[in-house]
Each structure stands twice: as structure tokens, then as C-alpha cells.
Amino acid sequence: MIRVLIADDQALLRAGFRLILRDEPDIDVVAEAEDGALAVDMAARLAPDVVLMDIRMPVLDGLEATRRISAAAPIDPNAVRPRVIILTTFDLDEYVYDALRAGAAGFVLKDAPPDQLIGAIHAVAAGDALIAPSITRRLIAEFAARPDPAAAPPPGMADLTPRELEVLRLVATGRSNAEIADTLVVSGTTVKSHVARILMKLEVRDRVQAVVLAYESGLVRPGA
């Protein structure tokens, strides 16, 4: 069962998300939070698998709440740290890069079809990272592509093999494991192994963080 916490300051939106998820047999909405501070507290106490996080909320905004949830050690040592899906709209695009850096594992547009929201929850709960297809390439290019010319490449980048660098470039352009497998003419299992080694060498928690490093290091450029 995937345990979900909904964090949004608008009661109607929280009710709408709960309604969408109500009939999913493997998803349980364990709580709702109307501000970021409450979301952080509930995430610590209830240890949900996934947090649906709005950005603009009172008391504590969604970015800082995401940062605290991603950084906090679970109260129960056997529990897995909650993974955060940012609920975003095009007029909030400027926050996406900061959310990536804060530790968000996925992004879903608030007006996305219900099946996209449900799919995102399943993907993120399984340990993957997801950005809504309609904003993947545009937002990664615009908001993750902010390399500092003076910044040194991440230490682990030099340890990546040529094939791993190739896989990382494809991940950074928004391709799924299946798409990467088709491009490189290898199996999906092989791609998963490459991605796992990339994450280990770069010392990042998931592929979203790897994408950020790929752009910041200059490995991938906007429009490439």
C-alpha cells in the first residue's frame, strides 16, 4: 500500500486529489496538510511514502517544506524517507529548479489527467523520479540548465564510464529507461544497472538529482 500525504492550502484541491485517489486499491491518503510546516510535521510523524506538495502555502512554503522533508532522517529507522511530488502550474515554472535542488522526486501539473497523477505516485513510490511529460524537456532546459562556469565538475563525474556518460545525457533530456534502451539497443535491465551505478558514483538520491548535476556540470546544454 502506498501511503500519501496531500499538502495544499486550498481545501477544494485537497478534496479533489483525495477523490481521485480514493478508488485506487493500492493508494491510501493518510493525511492532509494546509501549510508547509504541518506537512513537515506530518511527514515526520506518519512517514508517508509520497507527499503531494503545493509550492505556495502559508507558514512555510512548499520549497522549504520539501527541503526539510528530504533532509530529515525518519523517526523510525526502518522507515523510508518520504518522496515529494511537486504540484505545479506553468505560472510557477520559476520554482521548478529550486524544487529540484530541494530534493523533489517528481513534478505533476495541477491540471494533469488523473491517470498521470496516479502514475506519478506509483513511479515515485517505486524509487523512480518523474517530471510531467508536458514540461520535462522545456523545464529541464530552462531551469536545470544553469551551470556555473567556475564550478568544478562533481567528483563522481570523472568516474563515469563513456557508456554511463551517454546514459546520463539521455536521462538529462527526459528519456525514460525504456526509451534509453531503445536508443542504445540494450535491455531495460542493462539501463537500470547503468542508472544505479551513475547514482552511486555521483552520490545522489535519484535521477532528478543526477539531471541537475548533468546540467550544472555542463555535460548537457539547453537544446542539445
N, C-alpha and C positions, 0 to 999 in steps of 0.2 A: 504493500500500500504506500502510495506517495503522499506524504503529508505536506499540505500547502498552507502558508500564511499569506493573507492578502493585506497589503499596506497601501491605502489610498485615502485621502481626506474627504472624498466625495462618497457619501453613503450609497447613492444610486449606482455608482460604478462598482463599488464593492458587492452590492446585491446582484448586479449583472454578472460579474465574474463568478460569484458563488452559484448562480443559476446555471451558468454554462457548465460548471464542473460537477454539479450535483449528481448528474446521471452517469458519471464516469465510474465504473466499478472499482478501479484501482487508484482513484484520487480522493483524498479526504481533506476538506478545508477545515483546519484545526482551529483557526482564529482569524480575527480581522483587527487591523490597527489603523487608527485615523490620523496618526502622526508618526514621524520618523523615530522619535525617542521610544514610543510604545512598541514600534516594530523591533527595535534593537532589544528591548527588554523581553518581548515575547519570543524572539528568535533564540535568545539565551535560555529561557525557561522551558520552552516547548520543543526545541530542537527540530523544527520542520525540515523536510528535505529541500523544499523550494520556497523562496519568498518572491511574491509578485510585488514589485516595488515601484510606486509612483515617484517622480522626481520632486515635484513641487508640493511639499507638505509643511504644515506648521510645526513649531517647536524644534524640529530637526529635519533638514531636507533629506531627500532620498539618496543623494550622493554620499553625504556623511554617514547616513544610516547604513548604506551598502559597505562603505569603508570599514565601519566598526564591526559589522556582522562578518565580513570576510576575514578580518584580522583576529577576531576573538576566538579563543580556544573554547570548545564545547564544555559545558559544566560536567556532562557525562563523558568520561574519557573514551567510551566505546561508541559515542555518537559521531556522526559525520557532520562537518561544518555545513550549515545551510548554504545553498547556492541561489544566487539572486538573479531574477529576470527583471530587467528594467522595462516598465511600461512607458512607451514614448510616443510622441506625435511629431510631425515634421517641424512644427514651430518650436520644438525643444531640441532640435538637432545639435545645437551648440553644446549640449551637455553630454553627448554620447562619448566623446573622447575621454572626458573626466570620469565617466562611469566605467569605461574600460579600465582605466588606471585604478579605480576604486575597488575593482575586483568583480564586477558584474560578469556573469557567465552567459548572459543572453539578453536579447532585446526583442520586444514584440510591440507592434503598433497597436494602440488602443482600439483602432477601428478594424483590426485584422479579423478575418473569419474565425469562428470558434475552433475549427479544426487546427488552425495554426497555433492558437494558444495552447490547446491540448497537446499538440505535437511538441511544442517548445518545452512544456513541463516534463514530458516523457524524456526528451533528449537531454535536458539539463540534469534531471534526476539520475540519468544513467551515466553521468560523468562527462557528457559531451558539452560543447558550447555552441550557442546558436544565435545568429542575428537574422532578423526577419528578411526573407529573400528580397523584398521590395526595397530594402535600404542597405543591404550588405555592401555591394560594391561602391555605391555612392558615399556612404558614411565612412567606410574604412578608408577610402581615398581622401576624404576631406578632413576627417578628424583623428584618424590614427596616423596619418602621414605627416607628422610634424617632427622630423628628425632634427636634432641639434648638430650642426656641422662640427662643433667642437667636442661632442660627446664621443667617448671611446666605445667601440663595439662591446656588447655584453660578453663577459669572459667565456661563456659556453659557446658562443657563436663560432669561434675558431676550432672547436672540437667537432663540429658537424661535418659529416662526410659530404661529398658532392651530391649524392642522392638525397641525403637528408635536407640539404640546402634547397634542392629542387622541390622536394615535398613541401618545405616551409613556404617557398614562394607561391606554390599553388594554394596552400591553406590561406595565405595572406590575401589572395584575390577572391576569397569567399567560396572556394570549391569544397564540396563535401568529400568524405572519404571515397564514396562510390565514383564521383567524378574524377578524383585524382587517380583512382585505379584504372579507369578507362583511358585517361590521358597517358599514363605511364605504361599501360598494358601489363599490369600486375594484379594480383588478387587483393581483395579488400583487407584480408588478414595481414598481408605484407604492408599495406599502407598504415594500418593501425599500429603495427610494430614500429614503423618509422616514426610516426607521430609520438608514440610513447617514449622513444629514445630522444626525440627532439625536446620534449617537455622535461625529461630528466636532465639532459645536458644544459638546457637553458635555466633550469631550476625555477620553472613557472608552474602554476597550478593547473592551467588548462590551455586550450588552443587560442582562446581570445587573448590571453596574456602573451602568447607566442606571437600572435599577429602584431600586437603593439610593438614588441621588440623588433620584429622584422621591418616595420616602417621606421621606427626610431633609429635603427642602426643603418638605414639606407639600403638594406638588402632589397627592398621593394620600393618603388617610387610610384606616385599617383599616376594612373593612366597607363602604367606599364603592362 
